[in-house]
Every structure is written in C-alpha cells, then in structure tokens.
Amino acid sequence: MVFLFFYLLMSTCANESTDAAAVLYQCPMQCEGDKTYSELGSCPVCKMDLHQLTNQSSIAADPNEISAESIFNLSSKWNTQNGERIELIDLKGDVLVVVMIYTSCQAACPRLVADMRSIHKKVKSSAVKYVMVSIDPETDTPEVLKEFAIENEMDNEQWIFLQGSVDDVREFSNVLAVKYKQIAPLDFSHANIISVFDKAGVLFYQQEGLGVDNEITVSKIIELAQNSKFHASRKAR
C-alpha cells in the first residue's frame, strides 16, 4: 500500500509538472517568430497581449503540413459557383469559415447567410474564405449558386459556393457533424452550425445556432487570420 501511494503521488506530481511546462505564451502576431514566454504579458514589439498556446508541439509544427484531422485529406471534387472544378485542398492556405445550406430554404438558411455576412463584416481580413456548401446538390447547380451569390452580394473571391455529389456532401457533413435530412422534394431539416478551419484544414471552432452572439467566433477567425498572414510573410522573405 505504501508503494502504491508513493507511485500515485509521483505520477500526479509528474503530470502536474508536465502540464505546467506545457503552458506557454506567444504574441498573436508572432512579431518575434516562434519565440514563446512562460508567463502571461505583452509582446515587447507590438504591445499586444500574449496568447496561451494550447499545444506546445504546435510551435515546431510545419505550417504547410497536412495532419490526419485535416479536411484536405478528403478526395472529393466540387463545382464552384463560377463553374470551376476544385478539391478541398485547393483552399489550403486560407482560414475557412464553412456553413452548409441550400438555396431554396425559406427558414433557417437565410438566417445562416445573415450570420455569415455579419462575421465577414466584422473580421475584415483577406486571409479568410467563406464557404457555402449546398446540401441539395441536385437543385443547387453552379448556375443556381452563382445567381444566389449575386442576389446576396457574395459574388467575390472571398465567397465560395460548392456543389458536390450526394455522397461527397454526406461525407463532408459527417466530418462537420452537421446532420441533415430531406423531408420533402425541396425541403431539408438540418443543423445550424458554422465551422472555422485553420489554414491547414483542421477544425478550430464551431458556432451553433441562429442569430447568436458571434464575438467569440470572430475573435477565433481573426486569431487564425493573423497567424496565417505571419506565416505567409515569412515564406515570402
């Protein structure tokens, strides 16, 4: 019993030590590259508050590496509202804000579209792409999506509307945990989730609901966008 107590005590101390060692802070703009701090404070260069790194291993990670959790591993092919044929990996390098809708929806989807426009207006970053994936690919052809984009003032390079096969849409919805079901020829019930992916295609945050306070979502996107710009500038040097 004494040995067991000693073992558990040492294990607990070791875990606490590991957790403490893993708490590191870094400038959100990464003014000093990958330099980190062990205490919370301000960046000596831009004076912004340091942010805690949730995973110390992310410091040494290759920003261009595709992890097993990335949506860029999906081999599905999609049609855009502009008639282009792309794969998800073609979106690599930008922060992605993704929602699943269908253009004939008269209930939740208009609210989701309004929520996306609200986020876009607040973020104000060219390092972000807003992706609208149709859950009704048989109706939402590229031509229909193009007309919808124009009507909703989303007809620029930051907005991407995607039409895929029924199977590919279902696969993608499972990745996002966005459940949907066709309940009539032109009517679907579906979850109302906006998903944020980092530039490597890894899910970073999800906002659920309609017309909810999006301040946290916006802050998460801006955080990712700032890091994305930093890595892009380093690569260009």
C-alpha atoms as one frame of an Amber mdcrd trajectory, in Angstrom:
protein
   0.000   0.000   0.000   2.842   2.394   0.817   4.431   1.674  -2.553   1.132
   2.233  -4.359   0.578   5.554  -2.577   4.110   6.669  -3.421   3.634   5.663
  -7.078   0.361   7.560  -7.378   1.864  10.608  -5.677   4.832  10.640  -8.041
   2.582  10.154 -11.078   0.384  13.061 -10.023   3.375  15.313  -9.481   4.812
  14.315 -12.847   1.537  15.089 -14.586   1.266  18.454 -12.852   4.838  19.246
 -13.821   4.185  18.302 -17.444   1.022  20.398 -17.554   2.832  23.369 -16.046
   5.689  23.043 -18.510   3.217  22.973 -21.399   1.780  26.407 -20.552   3.487
  28.796 -22.939   2.515  32.190 -24.304   3.157  33.787 -27.664   2.377  37.039
 -29.467  -0.734  36.515 -31.688   1.079  38.402 -34.440   4.266  36.355 -33.826
   6.363  39.519 -34.085   9.362  37.576 -32.769   8.778  34.497 -34.876   8.185
  31.354 -32.830   9.538  32.844 -29.591   7.459  31.909 -26.542   7.181  33.081
 -22.947   6.493  31.129 -19.782   4.460  33.945 -18.227   1.490  35.955 -19.426
   2.289  39.509 -20.502   2.555  41.765 -23.538   4.570  41.494 -26.723   7.638
  43.762 -26.451   7.285  44.659 -30.134   3.578  45.306 -30.857   2.434  45.506
 -27.194  -0.478  43.105 -27.815  -1.412  40.689 -25.025   0.314  37.331 -25.303
  -1.938  34.348 -26.052  -1.620  30.969 -24.411  -0.590  28.131 -26.695  -2.895
  25.197 -26.140  -0.423  22.724 -27.592   3.319  23.260 -27.201   4.054  20.950
 -30.119   2.371  23.455 -32.450   5.422  25.710 -32.103   7.638  23.420 -34.114
   4.938  22.165 -36.467   5.349  22.746 -40.177   2.634  25.263 -41.122   2.315
  23.564 -44.518   1.908  20.062 -43.102  -1.441  18.336 -43.525  -2.453  16.455
 -40.399  -4.666  13.389 -40.212  -7.525  15.612 -38.953  -7.449  17.922 -41.972
 -10.383  18.100 -44.380  -7.770  18.367 -47.127  -7.362  14.603 -46.899 -10.806
  14.220 -48.482 -10.518  13.370 -52.181 -13.950  14.709 -53.137 -14.277  17.081
 -56.089 -16.577  20.092 -56.127 -18.076  22.583 -58.573 -17.970  26.258 -57.631
 -20.486  28.965 -58.485 -18.037  30.066 -61.186 -18.007  26.677 -62.901 -14.568
  25.691 -61.609 -13.782  22.125 -60.563 -11.792  22.020 -57.329 -10.753  19.809
 -54.428 -10.822  20.992 -50.835  -7.024  21.071 -50.746  -7.186  23.882 -53.317
  -8.458  26.044 -50.439  -5.323  25.389 -48.392  -3.581  28.484 -47.095  -6.664
  30.464 -46.070  -8.746  30.375 -42.930 -12.076  28.791 -43.878 -15.480  29.667
 -42.458 -17.861  26.952 -43.623 -21.622  26.533 -43.492 -23.973  24.021 -45.119
 -27.161  25.463 -46.628 -29.488  25.093 -49.615 -30.670  27.981 -51.750 -34.415
  27.192 -51.769 -34.599  27.204 -47.969 -37.069  29.725 -46.564 -36.439  29.168
 -42.854 -33.019  28.668 -41.258 -30.709  29.221 -44.236 -31.451  32.933 -44.723
 -30.511  33.397 -41.067 -27.298  31.403 -41.559 -26.460  33.535 -44.589 -27.043
  36.670 -42.496 -24.812  35.253 -39.761 -22.035  34.602 -42.290 -22.321  38.138
 -43.632 -22.165  39.514 -40.092 -18.980  37.547 -39.396 -17.453  38.668 -42.689
 -18.228  42.305 -41.924 -16.569  42.111 -38.508 -13.494  40.105 -39.488 -12.382
  42.320 -42.411  -9.496  40.072 -43.494  -8.495  38.936 -46.983  -6.887  35.830
 -45.445 -10.331  34.284 -44.893 -12.588  32.423 -47.316 -16.298  31.944 -46.653
 -17.500  28.589 -47.985 -21.154  27.745 -48.549 -21.720  24.035 -49.206 -25.083
  23.019 -50.656 -26.873  20.078 -49.068 -29.156  19.952 -52.120 -26.663  19.399
 -54.966 -29.309  18.168 -57.396 -31.089  21.536 -57.291 -28.191  23.840 -56.475
 -26.260  23.739 -59.741 -23.316  26.119 -60.267 -25.676  28.431 -62.169 -28.166
  28.496 -59.293 -25.364  29.080 -56.781 -23.984  31.916 -58.916 -27.379  33.617
 -59.015 -27.739  33.152 -55.249 -24.280  34.648 -54.665 -25.131  37.707 -56.749
 -28.504  38.206 -55.059 -26.880  38.083 -51.621 -23.909  40.310 -52.554 -21.479
  37.433 -52.096 -20.099  37.447 -55.613 -16.404  37.999 -54.976 -13.300  35.864
 -54.421 -13.822  35.598 -50.665 -17.101  33.719 -51.109 -17.036  30.172 -52.447
 -20.185  28.155 -53.123 -19.728  24.424 -53.573 -21.829  21.763 -55.271 -20.718
  18.146 -54.865 -22.150  14.707 -55.367 -24.761  13.477 -52.902 -22.226  11.056
 -51.399 -19.497  13.687 -51.095 -21.867  16.145 -49.439 -22.913  13.474 -46.957
 -19.280  12.610 -46.213 -18.427  16.258 -45.651 -21.437  16.785 -43.392 -20.324
  13.847 -41.258 -16.884  15.426 -40.857 -18.514  18.658 -39.673 -21.118  16.801
 -37.568 -23.806  18.709 -39.446 -26.839  16.438 -39.567 -29.430  16.957 -42.287
 -32.376  15.079 -43.723 -34.578  15.597 -46.760 -38.180  15.866 -45.588 -39.767
  16.955 -48.887 -38.655  17.273 -52.537 -37.272  20.786 -51.917 -37.120  20.888
 -48.151 -34.451  19.739 -45.674 -34.107  19.779 -41.911 -30.532  20.471 -40.871
 -28.238  21.554 -38.073 -27.292  25.236 -37.929 -23.531  25.168 -37.474 -20.805
  27.487 -38.739 -17.381  25.830 -38.699 -13.993  27.549 -38.626 -10.955  25.765
 -40.059  -7.338  26.836 -39.824  -5.269  27.238 -42.978  -4.200  23.588 -42.778
  -7.830  22.449 -42.899  -8.147  21.420 -39.242 -11.391  22.230 -37.428 -10.695
  25.012 -34.922 -14.080  26.220 -33.702 -17.826  25.807 -34.284 -20.695  28.199
 -33.700 -24.108  26.609 -33.283 -27.477  28.310 -33.509 -29.130  31.144 -35.422
 -28.521  34.809 -34.733 -26.253  34.027 -31.780 -23.561  36.329 -30.399 -20.641
  35.792 -32.777 -17.935  37.690 -30.897 -16.052  34.521 -29.927 -16.299  33.201
 -33.471 -14.982  36.468 -34.876 -12.072  36.543 -32.410 -11.125  32.959 -33.314
 -11.133  33.775 -37.027  -9.064  36.931 -36.540  -6.555  34.978 -34.446  -6.137
  32.388 -37.202  -6.023  35.026 -39.935  -3.255  36.941 -38.161  -1.179  33.789
 -37.835  -1.863  32.973 -41.479  -0.582  36.374 -42.611   2.538  35.991 -40.474
   3.489  32.625 -41.968   2.816  33.934 -45.474   5.140  36.901 -44.902   7.880
  34.652 -43.555   7.595  32.385 -46.584   7.914  35.370 -48.959  11.188  36.557
 -47.395
